[in-house]
Amino acid sequence: MTVLAHQTEAAVRVPRATAEVLPPQLTTTVPREYVHRASLAEVFLTGCRQVDGTRFALTGQWPRAHTFFTSRDGLSHDPLQAAETIRQVGLFLAHSEFGVPLNYQFLLHDMEYSTHPDHLLIKNQPSHLDLEADCTDLVWKGEYLAHFAMHVAIRRGGELAAEGSGHFTCVAPATYRRLRGEQRTAATPSPVRPTPLAPHLVDRMLSRDVVLAEADSPGRWLLSTDARHPVLFDHVGDHVPGMVLIEAARQAAFALLAPRAFAPAGATTVFRQYVEYDTSCWIDAEQLPCADEGTARVAVTGWQGEKQAFSTELFGQLAKA
């Protein structure tokens, strides 16, 4: 056996980055699990830092061409995208900053959002967002956050594009099962749904994006959802998602005011109970008095049986007759 008296030094690979020269920080989305999305394409937040206490500065991005959150003419971001972004902020902060476990359920009690249409226009780059979030009314149950309120401002290029607020309750898995019951937590949507309205009647391009069907009286429609929808049902839970109900309210407002075109800039929604898959949900819309003839306000209510499930008031521009 030959014994080596010495070894030739092997080449050592040295990292290029040093304390003085660091690689640039790269942009990515926040974890999709933190905003309860299955698809990374549906995550609109990219970062977060604490400003002080319960105030946070976040960043985000809206794509130039989204399959659902884009106006029919393709020129603007959909105001509902602002609402979805606000919802994501609430979930993200609860998990990442306040330590709510990922297996907890969230109850969204209400959501309000308003937008500035001039600052929703799609430009030649994806829309970079700077968000300011202020969390208030925090209630803790033991070591976990149980309830909080939140206000969010969304800016593009320094201009206020949208703002909104909501109230959330965080529910432990065992509590949620007691609240819903084993039958409800196992519920899944039916693959068969009532024939949806023609897309142009509710300001949509595709039939799959329509969530209303004809009913038996003016100003009333039947909720008609397709659980295969890649955005509205990014993941399927045991009840109709709140964002689907907000979209149903908007479609009902547009259908009510037709043939005059309605461009809702914002809405306030109160959720009073879960909307179940196995019971018909009726959507009623009524135009409210408005001093300016160029604007409109519409009240929309959703009913299951004799109980009001949710109510929404929308406002926005109304085209000339």
C-alpha positions in Angstrom: 0.0 0.0 0.0 1.3 3.4 -0.9 1.0 6.1 1.7 0.7 9.7 0.4 3.2 11.9 2.0 1.1 15.1 1.1 -2.1 16.1 -0.7 -2.3 18.6 -3.4 -4.8 21.3 -2.3 -8.2 20.9 -3.9 -9.8 23.8 -5.5 -12.2 25.5 -3.1 -15.3 27.1 -4.4 -15.8 30.4 -2.6 -19.2 32.1 -2.5 -19.2 35.3 -4.6 -21.3 37.2 -2.0 -19.5 38.8 0.9 -20.6 41.1 3.7 -19.7 44.0 1.4 -21.2 42.7 -1.8 -24.6 41.1 -1.5 -26.9 39.8 -4.3 -29.9 42.0 -5.0 -33.1 41.1 -3.1 -35.4 39.2 -5.4 -39.1 39.6 -5.6 -41.4 36.7 -5.0 -44.9 36.2 -3.6 -45.7 35.6 0.0 -46.5 31.9 0.7 -49.8 31.0 -0.9 -50.8 29.2 2.3 -50.8 32.5 4.2 -53.5 34.0 1.9 -55.5 30.8 1.5 -54.8 30.4 -2.2 -54.0 27.2 -4.0 -52.5 28.9 -7.1 -49.4 31.1 -6.9 -50.9 33.1 -9.8 -53.7 34.2 -7.4 -51.3 35.6 -4.7 -51.1 39.4 -5.0 -48.8 40.2 -2.1 -45.0 40.1 -2.4 -43.6 41.4 1.0 -44.2 42.9 4.4 -42.5 44.8 7.1 -43.7 46.0 10.5 -43.8 49.8 10.7 -44.7 49.9 14.4 -47.0 48.1 16.8 -49.9 46.8 14.6 -49.1 48.9 11.5 -47.5 47.3 8.5 -46.1 48.2 5.1 -46.7 45.6 2.4 -45.9 45.3 -1.3 -47.9 43.6 -4.0 -48.4 43.2 -7.7 -51.4 42.9 -10.0 -50.7 41.2 -13.4 -51.5 43.2 -16.6 -53.8 40.4 -17.9 -55.8 38.5 -15.3 -58.3 35.9 -16.4 -61.0 37.3 -14.1 -60.0 40.6 -12.5 -59.9 42.7 -15.6 -62.5 45.0 -17.2 -64.3 43.8 -20.3 -62.4 46.2 -22.5 -59.1 45.0 -21.0 -58.0 48.5 -20.0 -58.4 48.5 -16.2 -57.9 46.3 -13.2 -61.2 45.2 -11.7 -62.3 46.9 -8.5 -63.0 43.5 -7.1 -59.3 42.8 -7.3 -58.7 45.5 -4.7 -61.2 43.7 -2.4 -59.5 40.4 -2.9 -56.1 42.0 -2.1 -57.5 43.5 1.1 -58.8 40.1 2.1 -55.4 38.6 1.4 -53.7 41.2 3.6 -55.9 40.3 6.6 -55.2 36.6 6.3 -51.5 37.1 5.7 -51.0 39.4 8.7 -53.0 37.0 10.9 -50.7 34.1 10.1 -47.3 35.7 9.5 -47.4 38.6 12.1 -49.8 37.4 14.8 -49.1 33.7 14.7 -52.5 32.3 13.9 -52.0 28.6 12.9 -52.5 27.7 9.3 -55.2 25.2 10.1 -57.5 27.8 11.6 -60.6 29.0 9.8 -61.5 32.7 9.3 -64.9 34.3 9.6 -65.2 37.5 7.5 -67.9 39.5 9.2 -67.9 42.5 6.8 -65.8 44.1 4.0 -65.8 47.6 2.7 -63.8 48.8 -0.3 -63.6 51.8 -2.5 -61.5 52.5 -5.6 -60.3 55.4 -7.7 -60.9 54.2 -11.3 -58.3 56.6 -12.8 -55.6 54.8 -10.8 -56.8 51.3 -11.8 -55.8 51.7 -15.5 -53.5 48.9 -16.8 -50.1 50.3 -18.0 -47.2 48.7 -19.9 -45.9 47.0 -16.8 -47.5 44.9 -14.1 -49.0 47.1 -11.4 -46.6 47.4 -8.4 -48.5 48.1 -5.2 -47.5 49.7 -1.9 -50.0 48.9 0.9 -50.5 50.3 4.3 -52.3 48.2 6.9 -53.5 49.2 10.3 -54.8 46.5 12.6 -57.1 47.4 15.5 -59.5 45.9 18.0 -57.3 42.9 18.6 -58.8 40.3 20.9 -56.7 37.3 22.1 -57.9 33.9 23.3 -55.0 32.5 25.3 -51.9 32.7 23.1 -53.8 33.0 19.8 -55.4 36.0 18.1 -59.2 35.5 18.1 -60.5 38.7 16.5 -59.2 41.8 14.8 -60.2 44.7 12.5 -58.1 46.1 9.7 -57.9 49.1 7.4 -55.8 48.9 4.2 -54.7 51.6 1.7 -53.4 50.5 -1.7 -51.2 52.9 -3.7 -49.8 52.8 -7.2 -47.0 55.2 -8.0 -47.8 57.1 -4.9 -51.5 57.6 -5.8 -54.3 56.1 -3.8 -55.9 53.4 -6.0 -58.1 51.7 -3.4 -58.8 51.4 0.3 -60.9 49.2 2.5 -61.5 47.5 5.8 -62.9 44.4 7.4 -63.5 42.5 10.6 -62.1 38.9 11.0 -62.6 36.2 13.6 -60.0 33.4 13.8 -61.5 30.0 14.7 -59.7 26.9 15.9 -60.4 23.6 14.0 -62.4 22.0 16.9 -64.4 25.1 17.4 -65.2 25.4 13.7 -66.4 21.7 13.6 -68.7 22.5 16.5 -69.9 25.6 14.8 -70.6 24.0 11.5 -71.3 20.4 12.4 -69.8 17.3 10.7 -72.4 17.4 7.9 -71.6 21.0 6.9 -67.8 20.6 7.1 -68.1 17.7 4.7 -70.4 19.6 2.2 -69.3 20.0 -1.4 -70.9 21.9 -4.2 -73.2 20.2 -6.7 -71.7 19.7 -10.2 -75.1 20.7 -11.6 -76.1 24.4 -11.5 -78.9 26.5 -13.0 -78.2 27.9 -16.4 -76.4 31.2 -15.9 -77.4 34.5 -17.5 -75.9 35.7 -20.7 -72.5 37.2 -19.9 -73.2 40.7 -21.4 -76.2 41.1 -19.0 -73.8 41.1 -16.0 -70.8 42.8 -17.6 -68.8 39.6 -18.1 -67.1 38.1 -21.1 -67.4 34.4 -20.4 -70.3 32.2 -19.2 -68.1 30.5 -16.6 -67.7 34.0 -14.9 -71.4 34.5 -14.5 -72.8 33.6 -11.0 -76.5 34.5 -11.5 -79.4 32.6 -13.1 -82.9 33.8 -14.0 -85.6 33.9 -11.3 -89.3 34.5 -11.4 -89.5 38.2 -10.8 -87.8 41.5 -11.8 -84.9 42.5 -9.6 -84.4 38.9 -8.4 -81.9 36.2 -9.5 -80.8 32.8 -8.3 -77.2 32.3 -7.3 -75.6 29.9 -9.8 -71.9 29.0 -9.1 -69.5 26.8 -10.8 -67.0 25.2 -8.3 -64.6 24.5 -11.2 -64.0 28.3 -11.7 -60.2 28.7 -11.3 -60.4 32.0 -9.5 -63.7 32.3 -7.6 -63.2 28.7 -6.4 -59.4 28.6 -6.3 -60.0 26.1 -3.5 -63.3 24.6 -2.5 -64.5 24.9 1.1 -67.7 23.9 2.8 -69.7 27.0 1.9 -69.9 29.6 -0.9 -66.9 32.0 -0.5 -67.5 35.6 0.5 -65.8 36.9 -2.6 -68.3 35.0 -4.8 -71.2 36.7 -2.9 -69.6 40.2 -3.5 -69.3 39.3 -7.2 -73.0 38.2 -7.2 -74.0 41.5 -5.8 -72.1 43.4 -8.4 -73.6 41.3 -11.2 -77.1 41.9 -9.8 -76.5 45.6 -9.7 -75.4 45.7 -13.3 -78.3 43.5 -14.4 -80.8 45.7 -12.5 -79.6 49.0 -14.1 -79.3 47.6 -17.7 -79.4 48.8 -20.4 -77.5 51.7 -18.7 -74.0 50.6 -18.0 -73.0 50.6 -14.3 -69.4 50.8 -13.3 -69.3 50.1 -9.5 -66.3 51.7 -7.8 -66.9 50.2 -4.3 -69.1 48.3 -2.0 -69.9 47.6 1.6 -70.9 44.0 2.4 -72.1 42.5 5.7 -72.1 38.7 6.0 -74.8 37.4 8.4 -74.5 33.7 7.9 -72.9 31.1 5.7 -74.3 30.5 2.3 -74.7 26.8 2.0 -74.3 24.7 -1.2 -77.4 22.6 -0.7 -80.0 25.4 -0.4 -81.1 27.9 -3.1 -79.8 31.4 -2.5 -81.9 34.2 -3.9 -80.3 37.6 -4.8 -82.5 40.7 -4.7 -81.4 44.1 -6.0 -83.0 47.6 -5.6 -81.8 51.0 -6.8 -81.4 53.5 -4.0 -82.0 57.3 -4.3 -78.9 59.2 -5.4 -78.6 63.0 -5.8 -76.2 62.9 -8.8 -77.8 61.4 -11.9 -74.3 60.3 -13.1 -73.9 58.0 -10.2 -75.9 55.1 -8.8 -76.3 53.2 -5.5 -77.8 49.7 -5.4 -78.7 47.6 -2.4 -78.4 43.8 -2.9 -79.5 41.2 -0.4 -79.0 37.4 -0.5 -81.5 35.1 1.1 -81.5 31.4 2.0 -85.0 30.3 3.1 -86.4 33.2 5.3 -83.0 34.3 6.5 -80.9 37.1 5.1 -77.4 35.7 4.4 -75.6 38.8 3.3 -76.3 42.4 2.2 -74.2 44.7 -0.1 -74.5 48.3 -1.0 -72.7 49.3 -4.2 -71.9 52.7 -5.6 -70.4 53.9 -8.9 -70.8 55.6 -12.2 -73.9 55.2 -14.3 -73.7 55.8 -18.1 -76.1 58.3 -19.7 -79.4 57.0 -20.9 
